[in-house]
């Protein structure tokens, strides 16, 4: 039998600790993980949570036959197979994402053929159908905070229709406390029985209802990078200087260059999914490293979230913060 050296014992202990954390994360239901972890901590601010998010959350229904979104290049109609490979960033619908543990949805809304739709270069699906799934989740899990970020919106001529749709489908679940994010606690959401936080990218629309919040309250960290080391450096820089009284969404994603998209058909490049694969294991590595370095990420958004382990990584991060 070999001798267990001190260094080997340390390695084995570290491995066992990691396995224990993984088991603990798996024991928490992804559908109600925030309420399960923080039930005894209602004074926790939403800005102090670590939340998993999805980038272009509504792109899941895009196919090669999807029509170009309003404002997209006309060429998209002729190269749907290429455009769809670079426009689709998620495989699951909004309800499935939420039930899988996601707590931030990046929504791009447009008006197309007399209806409101979700888009990302191409038209994905009708907004009312997508939001119906969000409502089902909110009814089943009324204590789970969810940030809905409408960071692309239709023209003002469709704002009445959008307002009516949001109020009709989600009105009973939209958080309406008149204060800044620095004051929003889980207890406030729970006592109001409204846990959906709606951020909109139009100041006039934000003034329509107390349930709508200006996007100025959210710091969006977009790195426009294609290399892991560049992505990490830019995210580190913004996390280091984060205003802890504001919501912040850090996108752990790559941004393809136009030349890459154009060449993808000729050279057999597999689209955004293929480009993103080097990032799939990074949430589980970077999130604990950020906390170790004293950074406090708030929302970490990814592409193809179910392949990244971001939900388990975030659950473990929150467990660690509560144990301090």
C-alpha positions, 0 to 999 in steps of 0.5 A: 500500500502506498503512503499518503503524503500530506500533499496528497491528503490535501488534494483528496480533502479538497476533492471531497469538499468539492463533491460535498458542495456539488451534492448540496447544490443538487439537493436544492430544487432548481425551481425554488432554490432562492426561497429554499436558501434564503427563507430565514434571511428575508432582509437579503437585498436582491442586489446581493444575490448571485443569480443565473441568467440567460442571454437572448433568452427568447431566441429558443424558437428560431429556426432556419425558416424564421423570418428576419426581425424588424430592422434586420438585414434583408439578406437574412431571408436568403441565408436563414440556415446561417443566420439561425445558427448565429441568432439562436442562443438558447434551446429551452423556452422561458418557462423551462429556463425558469424551472431550471433555475434561471432568474434573469431573462434577457428579452428582445421585443419587436412588433411584427405582422401586427403582433408582438414577438421575441426576436434576435436577428430573426423572429423567434415566437409570439410574446404572449405565448412566452410570457404565459410560461413565465406566469405559470412559473410565477404562480407556482413559485411566487417567492422566486425573484426573476428579473425580466430585462426588456432591453430591446423594445418595439417602437412607441406606436406599439407601446400601448399594446405591450403595456396591455399585454404585460399587465394582462399576463404578468400584472399580478406578479410584477413588483411595484415598490417605489424605491431604488434597487438598493432597498429591495429585499426578498422580504419586500418581494415576499410580503407583496407576493410579487417577485417579477422585476420588470426592467424596460429600455425606454424612459417613457414606458418606464413611467407608465406603471409603477411596475416598470423600472428604467434600465438605468438601474441595471449595469449591463457588462458586455465585453464584445470579446472572442477570447477567454482571457480577454473576456475574463479580464474585462469582466474582472475589471467591471466586477471590481468596480461594481456599484453594489447598490445597483443591479448588474448583469455580467455576460459570460458570452462570446460575440462573433465577428461579422467575418466569422459569420460570413465564413461559417458556411464556407468553412463549416464553422458550427455557429454560436453553439460551437463558438461558445463551447470553450465557455461552458465549464467556466461559470463553475470555475470563475464564480467561486474565483470571483468570490474568493477575490472579493468580487460580488457578481449579481447576475451572470448570463450565459448562452445555452445555459443548461450546458454550462452548469451556471445554475449549480455554480450559483446555488453553491455560491449563495450557499457559501455566502450564507455560510460566512 
